[in-house]
Amino acid sequence: MIARAGRPSLHAVALAGIAMLLLAAAAALPLDAPPLSLFFCPFRAATGLPCPGCGCAHAFHFAVRGQLAVAFCCSPLGTLLAVASAAHVLWTALRIAGLPYAPAFQLTRRARWAAAATLAASWLFVALRNGP
Amino acid sequence: MVPEPAPAALQARLPEGSGTPWERRAELGFWRGWAQTVQLALLEPGKLFESVRLDKGAAQLGFAVFTISVFWAFGQLLEALLLQGQRERLRAILGRVAQNPDLAPALQRLIRAQLEESSPGWVVGLALLTPVIALVFLYLNAAVTHAVAALLGQAKRGFAATFAACAYACAPLVLLAVPACGSIVGVLWVIVLTSIGLKVTHRISTGAAAAAVLAPYFVLCCVMFLAMGSLMMALRSVARGAQGLP
């Protein structure tokens, strides 16, 4: 839902700044060189199975390059986060420029269950695709 | 995107606390306001979180970034000075272990990263970057905590309430200035204070607040436990290999 709103709050602007930082880092840093190549998932190293966040760095890397299908294959959750980050940055910039609208979510029970199911489905997808 | 509050929730989000000492630092003074806030957070957290004003996000951000960055930077420099001998010995041992071809590539990368992070250049660089790191850490922590609380249906008063709880819960990070054990005690205290803060600012039950705060840490702890286990097993197999044992 879209509702009328004033200027973005400090938190909205700060989160947009951090989202921009993450997207810029994903655009600038190569996956096969430090510091990103130094990261590894301890859960995967110990069990051979991916954790819920596995593949997010790859998903961000491909998403900022417009390769959304490849990003989705790496991690649906990561792709969703990358797209949401970009949307938040863009919308906050528009609101700072004077757009008087903002999204207004009502987190109903159904929406919460849908979010939990999306998380679980993303994890299952990555586990089946990249598991041992 | 950060959603705007629905009209029905607006009433619940209006500030009603009298303000923490830090939020009233204009009348109390900077240092007195900061010291009283830390004292309340450590000794009477319920009282502190009850006085929080949700419209003072900038003040809360300032308190957390100031507390984390000053004491973290001080702790890093102190640790680098006091534990220099031990650090050099550890670097030498890790350097030898990292060259072992039997070691898993992931473990070799981890050790190399540890070696780089403990070099003097990294220590000074990290100390200078602490305000930025503190800000990013604070917002990511608040975002994850709020997302879990929202999933559990416990985010009753919006992101500002979660942020206030997370910001003032950073008060025990003054212990980052204590070398060696300070960071462990500080982080554990932060987790407890975040639970108390979430309970008071969102007006939810203790169990719900604990569940919302502990869920991410539980996953993280499981991961860390498994990581430590795999590290110990890998080091043991390297040691056995060095002794010629099967």
Interface residues (C-beta under 8 A of the other chain):
Chain A: A3 A5 P8 S9 L10 H11 A12 A14 L15 I18 L21 P34 P35 S37 L38 F40 C41 P42 F43 A45 A46 T47 C51 P52 A84 A87 H88 W91 T92 A102 P103 A104 F105 Q106 L107 R109 R112 A115 A116
Chain B: M1 V2 P3 E4 P5 A6 G57 A58 L61 A104 A106 L107 R109 L110 R112 A113 L135 V136 Y139 L140 A143 A150 L151 L152 G153 A155 F159 A160 F163 V219 C222 V223 M224 L226 A227 G229 S230
